[in-house]
Amino acid sequence: MTLAIGSGNIADFIGRFGIGKRASSAVTHDGTGYFAVTPQAPYDAGLSTAEQAVQLLAKADARLADIGSGKNKLLFVAIILADMGDYNAINEVWDDWVADIAPPARACFEARLASPALKIEMIMICAAPATPQP
């Protein structure tokens, strides 16, 4: 994990986790965390959308822990499906994942994703430590 902390006023601190050439895996600012999550890469087109969702949510749990948060601190989740016909199947996986918490606000929609093998992606916003944790 790579973490870079901005300088200046404490309210301006931005935590960047997993900094890569194109994007960071997560960003925190002033008590809020932001990230997108996909299933395990390389994406396996042979898996169902529900199976990819299980992989994705395991990665989300790890990402939330990395930034000092947890699924019980999720504020909003956008679920993006390659095929809205899979809506009921992913809802079963989602319902199991949030069964032990008060669920966040959520939206679900269909869009063409970056790879034909990718069937689901999520954008998550959560409460996180106000000061980035090294």
BAFI-3210 file (N, C-alpha, C; in Angstrom, 3 decimals, decimal comma, padded with zeros to 6 digits):
// residues 134
n [1|2|3|4|5|6|7|8|9|10|11|12|13|14|15|16|17|18|19|20|21|22|23|24|25|26|27|28|29|30|31|32|33|34|35|36|37|38|39|40|41|42|43|44|45|46|47|48|49|50|51|52|53|54|55|56|57|58|59|60|61|62|63|64|65|66|67|68|69|70|71|72|73|74|75|76|77|78|79|80|81|82|83|84|85|86|87|88|89|90|91|92|93|94|95|96|97|98|99|100|101|102|103|104|105|106|107|108|109|110|111|112|113|114|115|116|117|118|119|120|121|122|123|124|125|126|127|128|129|130|131|132|133|134]
n.u [000,845|000,567|000,830|000,138|000,334|-001,167|000,024|-000,221|-003,107|-004,809|-007,411|-007,206|-005,892|-005,248|-005,564|-003,963|-004,190|-002,523|-001,221|-001,040|000,064|-002,097|-004,242|-005,261|-005,904|-007,679|-009,014|-008,924|-010,505|-010,954|-012,535|-013,992|-014,076|-013,242|-013,685|-013,391|-014,308|-013,552|-014,034|-011,647|-008,683|-006,925|-010,066|-012,578|-014,459|-015,966|-017,148|-020,190|-022,199|-022,948|-020,978|-018,712|-019,412|-019,138|-016,339|-015,643|-016,802|-015,287|-012,825|-013,615|-014,067|-011,406|-010,245|-011,687|-010,783|-008,076|-008,176|-008,984|-011,655|-014,919|-017,466|-019,732|-019,563|-020,144|-021,471|-022,635|-023,254|-022,662|-023,769|-022,701|-023,758|-023,033|-025,093|-028,363|-030,097|-028,985|-029,605|-031,296|-029,808|-027,385|-028,405|-029,028|-026,463|-025,522|-027,443|-026,810|-024,235|-024,644|-026,238|-025,631|-025,396|-026,547|-027,683|-026,024|-026,969|-027,954|-027,465|-028,284|-027,282|-027,125|-024,360|-021,902|-018,963|-015,375|-014,086|-015,003|-015,166|-015,690|-018,256|-019,437|-019,101|-018,308|-018,839|-017,790|-018,506|-017,472|-017,431|-014,434|-011,247|-010,566|-008,027|-005,549|-004,307|-001,092]
n.v [-001,167|002,196|005,388|008,725|011,880|015,018|018,418|021,259|022,877|020,942|020,149|019,970|017,667|014,888|011,493|009,075|005,907|002,979|004,045|004,380|004,451|005,401|005,747|006,014|003,419|004,009|006,956|009,273|011,943|014,425|012,830|011,160|008,398|007,250|005,040|002,754|-000,568|-003,757|-007,186|-009,904|-009,514|-011,179|-010,669|-013,145|-014,350|-016,609|-016,824|-016,271|-013,276|-012,981|-014,558|-013,058|-010,803|-011,713|-012,007|-009,321|-008,032|-009,148|-007,985|-005,349|-005,362|-005,673|-003,340|-001,358|-001,880|-001,245|001,541|002,248|001,887|000,335|-002,001|-001,325|001,351|002,381|004,814|005,313|003,362|002,663|000,434|-001,098|-002,771|-004,974|-006,182|-005,702|-007,741|-009,396|-008,404|-009,418|-011,663|-010,546|-009,067|-010,980|-011,771|-009,287|-008,733|-010,749|-009,877|-007,401|-008,095|-008,048|-005,403|-001,941|-001,088|000,844|003,828|003,256|002,713|001,209|000,379|-000,148|-000,438|-000,235|-001,916|-001,743|-004,040|-006,892|-009,197|-008,348|-008,085|-006,704|-003,794|-001,627|001,504|003,069|004,975|006,020|006,542|007,573|007,688|011,028|012,109|010,985|007,681|006,429]
n.w [000,000|-000,836|000,511|000,318|001,748|001,729|002,111|004,326|005,650|008,107|007,411|004,712|004,121|002,160|001,712|-000,174|-001,439|-002,559|-004,881|-008,308|-011,762|-013,277|-011,499|-008,040|-005,652|-003,663|-002,111|000,534|002,280|004,628|006,411|004,722|002,492|-000,787|-003,484|-006,277|-007,136|-008,482|-009,664|-009,065|-010,942|-013,594|-015,197|-015,072|-017,475|-017,462|-015,021|-013,221|-012,906|-010,243|-008,983|-009,661|-008,198|-005,559|-005,419|-005,827|-003,566|-001,523|-002,112|-001,649|001,129|002,005|000,934|002,294|004,904|004,544|004,362|006,837|007,472|007,235|006,148|007,555|007,694|005,266|003,080|000,582|-002,315|-005,656|-007,969|-010,821|-013,569|-016,267|-017,516|-016,909|-016,511|-014,648|-012,204|-010,047|-009,241|-008,303|-006,254|-004,326|-003,466|-002,548|-000,523|001,339|002,021|003,280|005,398|008,134|008,866|008,944|005,892|003,272|001,365|-002,038|-005,536|-008,642|-011,867|-015,445|-017,623|-020,244|-019,581|-018,914|-019,878|-021,800|-020,279|-017,765|-015,491|-013,443|-011,459|-008,739|-007,136|-004,287|-001,387|001,742|005,343|006,826|008,577|009,646|009,433|007,318|007,699|008,204]
ca.u [000,000|001,265|000,021|000,725|-000,479|-000,962|000,540|-001,056|-004,116|-005,219|-008,653|-006,865|-005,146|-005,822|-004,838|-004,039|-003,764|-002,270|-001,015|-000,535|000,307|-003,359|-005,195|-005,052|-006,950|-008,651|-008,642|-009,698|-010,396|-011,842|-013,466|-014,735|-013,263|-013,803|-012,976|-014,125|-013,799|-013,928|-013,637|-010,226|-008,135|-007,708|-011,485|-012,941|-015,763|-016,681|-017,878|-021,459|-022,131|-022,999|-019,656|-017,824|-019,798|-018,522|-014,932|-015,611|-017,099|-014,116|-011,865|-014,140|-013,771|-009,975|-009,996|-012,233|-009,843|-006,861|-008,339|-009,427|-013,115|-015,543|-018,736|-020,722|-019,361|-020,474|-022,493|-023,304|-022,650|-023,226|-023,507|-022,765|-023,859|-022,955|-026,404|-029,346|-030,748|-028,348|-029,966|-031,777|-028,720|-026,429|-029,097|-028,880|-025,101|-025,504|-028,244|-026,009|-023,080|-025,077|-027,216|-025,268|-025,216|-027,559|-027,108|-025,858|-027,769|-027,446|-028,068|-027,826|-027,590|-026,435|-023,450|-020,838|-017,788|-014,089|-013,694|-016,162|-015,189|-016,101|-019,716|-019,905|-018,158|-018,991|-018,220|-018,155|-018,165|-017,597|-016,798|-013,053|-010,574|-010,414|-006,626|-005,063|-003,492|000,051]
ca.v [000,000|003,468|006,457|010,064|012,829|016,392|019,316|022,421|022,824|019,556|019,871|019,759|016,424|013,870|010,226|008,307|004,538|002,198|004,993|003,790|005,384|005,955|006,063|005,447|002,431|004,684|008,299|009,777|013,380|015,027|011,878|010,404|007,580|007,064|004,072|001,838|-001,923|-004,737|-008,546|-010,220|-009,478|-010,901|-010,996|-014,458|-014,274|-017,842|-016,677|-015,537|-011,948|-013,192|-015,029|-011,899|-009,926|-012,269|-011,594|-007,869|-007,643|-009,516|-006,904|-004,150|-005,502|-005,408|-001,924|-000,606|-002,048|-000,499|002,976|002,440|001,932|-000,980|-001,944|-000,666|002,797|002,783|005,842|005,176|002,421|002,585|-000,875|-000,988|-004,098|-005,048|-006,656|-005,528|-009,037|-010,040|-007,613|-010,254|-012,530|-009,802|-008,646|-012,056|-011,654|-008,024|-008,873|-011,538|-009,080|-006,317|-008,621|-007,768|-003,959|-001,071|-000,913|002,214|004,223|002,459|002,827|000,136|000,685|-000,913|000,323|-001,025|-001,856|-001,620|-005,321|-007,775|-010,224|-007,684|-008,087|-005,856|-002,875|-000,804|002,732|003,128|006,145|005,602|007,328|007,132|008,605|012,394|012,277|009,743|006,826|005,863]
ca.w [000,000|-000,876|001,068|000,216|002,494|001,306|003,125|004,528|006,687|008,358|006,677|003,312|003,940|001,279|001,755|-001,424|-001,170|-003,768|-005,979|-009,544|-012,861|-013,763|-010,427|-006,710|-005,389|-002,803|-001,670|001,661|002,543|005,627|006,990|003,714|001,596|-002,129|-004,323|-007,157|-006,948|-009,499|-009,272|-009,210|-012,303|-014,798|-015,047|-015,583|-018,138|-017,175|-013,760|-013,293|-012,296|-008,793|-008,560|-009,713|-007,090|-004,345|-005,480|-005,690|-002,193|-000,721|-002,339|-000,991|002,558|002,182|000,646|003,423|006,023|004,207|004,603|008,208|007,500|007,194|005,407|008,400|007,545|003,898|002,949|-000,714|-003,256|-007,011|-008,567|-012,278|-014,176|-017,715|-017,969|-015,841|-016,306|-013,501|-011,027|-008,942|-008,785|-007,474|-005,035|-003,339|-002,928|-001,815|000,698|002,289|002,450|004,175|006,353|009,528|009,054|008,343|004,556|002,783|000,196|-003,156|-006,864|-009,522|-013,256|-016,481|-018,484|-020,855|-018,724|-019,606|-020,478|-022,021|-019,237|-016,529|-015,436|-012,351|-010,817|-007,740|-006,648|-002,878|-000,585|003,130|006,386|007,026|009,500|009,129|009,095|006,712|008,550|007,457]
c.u [000,891|000,329|000,774|-000,216|-000,128|-000,411|-000,390|-001,993|-004,607|-006,500|-008,390|-006,124|-005,940|-004,952|-005,048|-003,418|-003,555|-002,086|-000,392|-000,334|-000,972|-004,287|-004,691|-006,167|-008,028|-008,100|-009,526|-009,471|-011,428|-012,929|-014,300|-013,752|-014,013|-012,995|-013,947|-013,505|-014,395|-013,591|-012,124|-009,813|-007,089|-009,141|-011,800|-014,354|-016,599|-017,459|-019,186|-021,252|-022,151|-021,642|-018,630|-018,138|-019,190|-017,048|-014,802|-015,826|-015,981|-013,027|-012,324|-013,867|-012,310|-009,659|-010,505|-011,295|-008,569|-006,986|-008,887|-010,924|-013,657|-016,891|-019,840|-020,598|-019,615|-021,605|-023,318|-022,528|-023,407|-022,799|-023,720|-022,724|-023,716|-024,300|-027,391|-030,159|-030,169|-028,708|-030,389|-030,672|-027,724|-027,104|-029,006|-027,512|-025,008|-026,231|-027,507|-024,877|-023,479|-026,030|-026,909|-025,027|-026,468|-027,007|-026,991|-026,916|-027,139|-028,186|-027,498|-028,242|-026,744|-025,575|-022,455|-019,585|-016,511|-013,628|-014,933|-016,279|-015,658|-017,621|-020,285|-018,762|-018,960|-018,156|-018,721|-017,663|-018,440|-017,051|-015,423|-012,401|-010,343|-008,988|-006,135|-004,126|-002,336|000,075]
c.v [001,229|004,534|007,756|011,019|014,229|017,236|020,511|022,219|021,393|019,192|019,596|018,451|015,455|012,635|009,492|006,939|003,801|003,076|004,271|004,865|006,116|006,421|005,518|004,431|003,000|006,051|008,643|011,272|013,765|014,071|011,075|009,654|007,316|005,992|003,318|000,459|-002,842|-006,137|-008,728|-010,159|-010,576|-011,413|-012,310|-014,397|-015,526|-017,799|-015,946|-014,152|-012,073|-013,655|-013,894|-010,935|-010,412|-011,868|-010,099|-007,454|-008,058|-008,455|-005,623|-004,204|-005,158|-003,929|-001,045|-000,695|-001,244|000,984|003,272|002,532|000,512|-000,870|-001,294|000,861|003,265|003,796|005,654|004,189|002,500|001,245|-000,743|-002,409|-004,001|-005,455|-006,579|-006,798|-009,795|-009,370|-008,484|-011,143|-011,768|-009,292|-009,709|-011,980|-010,407|-008,161|-009,688|-010,690|-007,995|-006,793|-008,236|-006,283|-003,220|-000,716|000,562|002,559|003,529|002,796|001,695|000,486|-000,153|000,022|-000,637|-000,822|-001,969|-002,888|-006,170|-008,870|-009,666|-007,539|-007,147|-004,993|-002,077|000,417|002,901|004,425|005,755|006,662|006,723|008,070|009,980|012,700|010,969|008,996|006,251|004,366]
c.w [000,000|-000,366|000,906|000,917|002,022|002,433|003,255|005,688|006,864|007,610|005,204|003,068|003,068|001,405|000,452|-001,172|-002,488|-004,986|-007,166|-010,590|-013,270|-012,652|-009,101|-006,471|-004,467|-002,427|-000,477|001,795|003,592|006,129|006,016|002,815|000,303|-002,860|-005,217|-006,961|-008,018|-008,978|-009,445|-010,678|-012,433|-014,623|-015,746|-016,150|-017,893|-015,864|-014,006|-012,679|-010,772|-008,267|-008,621|-008,567|-005,775|-004,293|-005,194|-004,232|-001,235|-000,881|-001,654|000,510|002,844|001,958|001,778|004,626|005,784|004,537|006,001|008,367|007,550|006,502|006,225|008,346|006,112|003,912|001,692|-001,571|-004,574|-007,589|-010,069|-012,843|-015,689|-018,301|-016,807|-015,601|-015,118|-012,171|-009,840|-008,381|-007,918|-006,201|-003,946|-002,668|-002,059|-000,481|001,757|002,870|003,446|005,281|007,800|009,811|008,598|006,968|004,159|001,742|-001,005|-004,423|-007,705|-010,942|-014,187|-017,314|-019,123|-020,012|-019,557|-020,316|-020,700|-020,955|-017,897|-016,527|-014,384|-011,840|-009,796|-007,412|-005,222|-002,235|000,865|004,080|006,617|008,028|008,861|008,739|008,513|007,637|007,738|007,512]
res [m|t|l|a|i|g|s|g|n|i|a|d|f|i|g|r|f|g|i|g|k|r|a|s|s|a|v|t|h|d|g|t|g|y|f|a|v|t|p|q|a|p|y|d|a|g|l|s|t|a|e|q|a|v|q|l|l|a|k|a|d|a|r|l|a|d|i|g|s|g|k|n|k|l|l|f|v|a|i|i|l|a|d|m|g|d|y|n|a|i|n|e|v|w|d|d|w|v|a|d|i|a|p|p|a|r|a|c|f|e|a|r|l|a|s|p|a|l|k|i|e|m|i|m|i|c|a|a|p|a|t|p|q|p]
***
